Amino acid sequence: MASAVWQKLQANAEAMKGTHLRELLKDEGRNSSMFVEAENFVLDYCREKVTQETMGLLQELATVMDVEGKKKGFFAGSKINETEGRAVLHHALRAPKDKVINVDGKNVVPEVHTVLDAMKAFSEKVRSGSFVGYTGKPLTNVVCIGIGGSYLGVEFVFEALKTYPDAAKAAAGRTLKFLANVDPIDVKRALDGLSAETTLVIVISKTFTTAETMLNARTLKAWIVKELGDEAAVSKHVVACSTALPKTKAFGIDDANVFGFWDWVGGRFSVCSAVGVLPLALQYGFDTVRQFLDGAAAMDRHFETAPPAQNLPTLMALLTVWNATCLGYEGYAVLPYCQALVRFVAHIQQLDMESNGKRVQMDGTTCPTSTGAIYFGEPGTNGQHSFYQLMHQGRTIPADFIGFKKSQNPVHLTGEPVSNHDELMSNFFAQPDALALGKTAAECKAEGVPDNLVEHKVFTGDRPSLSLLLPICSPHYLGALLALYEHRTAVQGWVWGINSFDQWGVELGKVLGVKVRKFLGEAREGAGDASGFQRPTQKLLASMLSCPLGAPGGGRCTITACKAREIFDSRGNPTVEVDLCTETALFRAAVPSGASTGIYEALELRDNDKSRLLGKGVLKAVANVNDIIAPKLVGMDVTDQAGIDKKMVEELDGTKNEWGWCKSKLGANAILAVSMAVCRAGAAASEMPLYQYIAKLGGKPVDKFVMPVPAMNVINGGSHAGNRLACQEFMILPVGATSFMEAMVMGAEVYHNLKSCIKKKYGQDACNVGDEGGFAPSVQDNDEALDVLMDAIKKAGHEGKVKIGTDVAASEFYKDGKYDLDFKNPDSPPEMKKTAAEMIDYYKGWLSKYPFVSIEDPFDQD
């Protein structure tokens, strides 16, 4: 019987294909019959390629497919989802308290209202500040974790209410974000700007096993514990929409903060359950959500009671079946002329395509007709400047135009002929006519279009659409609009004889995904057997794995943790060491512990607690890394060295003197330790040797550059040595080496020969090594030390190749305007006390006698 009606419809479709909408729209009686008003909605479908006869045949098809009977079963709680053995009762989620809807002999409505009351009470406690976070702060930010039906519909309503005045007022000072995609980028986007202290996380998973949702949930749980420092914080910052109480309890969620829903609520139909009500009530208040639910309930009553010819969901469903199956249009555009509906199409895309993208009927037999359509769309005039070209002069794509009589945010500028909303709605009314009527070559020529452009400017028209006009984008009408499309989806499925409430098509990819996940986990550890995959897949996997996790393009370059500690250097002085972690590796750096405290130097922060380590401890600097720097760097890219350094020096520290950024708040030792660790991580992420990476950071060539010459401190004097040597350090620099390795060899050879020279001249005791690794023989002056050093260079066979450098540290022996070259002698003779001019001559004497290439700090710092 159904096949006979389908045959009649196909015959009618052939006739309609040959009848242009220009002709159909001339029939005012037809047009009037296709103008339907109900629930303050206006549906005008006269621009569809149908006649009254067509609509009669579609209603006959609905009768043959028992749409009314299936609708009664739907509202009565019958298990119309036969493949899963479930009722389909999303309408019960907004039913009044006195409604009776039985499933397996039990009225489900009281239980629905129990959960609604619990969510109302909880949301009011959070919004009023009586339920607070772990540290006592109000929870003003909400992150909603869910995917698919646990996300798209809720986000649509959230966005749609954001600019509705009453809802916006209720949401003042609050944020609601969504974390759906398992991509870690989505985590970063969701947490951007949030503090764990004021954030409440809602985990939406009926079974608490959805892979993507639970990974995201564990990620945010780890964030909360890390930020707040205690696992106990979870119960104050995480709630759930779930029925799996043992799993939610094990996760750390208080049973009182788990809000249930039922197996008769499909994910894509769950906006009116805890999935949508809880986050929306937290954001906009329960009164707003109640209006939304009441609007959906009003459309439910209309759908249940209105006759088929005046039934909005039924009419829209039949027209969609007509376009997709009878006329063969595979695409479908949903075009809301309201920016508040920015995420409506994404929800309808899932609602319809997941419901009706089926190949078999309820009994398992292959569908005799095509089902479903490819949905897309974009709000208002944005779409006109995007894909309307295709709709007007390319493929024929049926469309729903959705508009509102009044704007949420009216604007009418003085001097403008129309308000902003009327400008928008001018397009709402014009576009359907343009698609339907088109523009002929004769009309183009009459307008004076040049002959060579006439065909380019012809619009064939005859492109079907319907128009849906609502009063205003308010909570009530948003609820009604949602219910309208939910019921439209169901009727399509009943007409096609399919089950619109299961989704077996999403299972296969998930199963294969588990197999790939297992392989990647093993492959990252050096194992993994790819032989079970198709050869092309093996090649793709191999290509992905060839890119190190830390490499640019491979991801895993972000900082996940940063931890500082106090350590001791080779001289027993405390200093700062930092461990910096990315997703795959740990990088460690320690700051050299300095002794200089010049006024022009950045501050090396010490504790100055004389009862501990003589005041040299660095626990303050360590705390500054762990408490101030580390939290702000998590999530930053390790290859952004300049950005990270700027954040530490200028933003987090921010101290300056007349000489520049002095780092006196956090300490240069704290900042430098982190910066060095970041540099190591950046080199690894860039797959470059550290020296090459540093060259890159400095803007130098990385394929051709000069390696640094090692400067080795071999003789110590100054205030840190017990001899009479004034200069703090004498160094050797193997400038004649052909490689860094050779330079090290030459330096080591000179060093050991120096030891022999010192032992021979001053005795075994003179070979003791100072705290910086150099010898401190009992030489009487600088020249004596240099002579011994020159002997060692000669003995090692490196004359001409090894030069000399010095760190004079002249400030240490500058007093009363003169430099005392015998300052460790209390009876220093006058001739050893030199002016700056005399020191210049002194250094010139050195340069004439010894192969100096570097003199550091030759004068006092001022």
Secondary structure, DSSP 8 states (H G I E B T S, - for coil): -HHHHHHHHHHHHHHHHTS-HHHHTT-HHHHHHTEEEETTEEEE-TTSS--HHHHHHHHHHHHHTTHHHHHHHHHHT---BTTTTB---GGGGG--TT---EETTEE-HHHHHHHHHHHHHHHHHHHHTSSB-TTS-B--EEEEE--GGGTHHHHHHHHHHTTSHHHHHHTTT-EEEEE--SSHHHHHHHHTT--GGGEEEEEE-SSS--HHHHHHHHHHHHHHHHHHS-GGGHHHHEEEE-S-HHHHHHHT--GGGEE---TTS-GGG-TTSHHHHHHHHHHH-HHHHHHHHHHHHHHHHHHHHS-GGG-HHHHHHHHHHIIIIIS---EEEEEES-GGGTTHHHHHHHHHHHHH--SB-TTS-B-SS----EEE---HHHHHTTTHHHHHHSS---EEEEEESS-SS----TT-SS-HHHHHHHHHHHHHHHHHH-B-HHHHHHTT--HHHHGGG-B-----EEEEEES---HHHHHHHHHHHHHHHHHHHHHHT--TT--GGGHHHHHHHHHHHHHHHHHTTT----TTS-HHHHHHHHHHHTS-TTSTTT---B--EEEEEEEE-TTS-EEEEEEEE-SS-EEEEE--------TTS--------TTSGGGT--HHHHHHIIIIIHHHHTT-BTT-HHHHHHIIIIIII--EETTEE--TTT-HHHHHHHHHHHHHHHHHHTT--HHHHHHHHTT--SSS-------EEEEE-GGGSSSS--SSEEEEE-TT-SSHHHHHHHHHHHHHHHHHHHHHHH-GGGG-B-TTS-B----SSHHHHHHHHHHHHHHHT-TTT-EEEEE--GGGGEETTEEETTTTSTT--GGGEE-HHHHHHHHHHHHHHS-EEEEE--S---
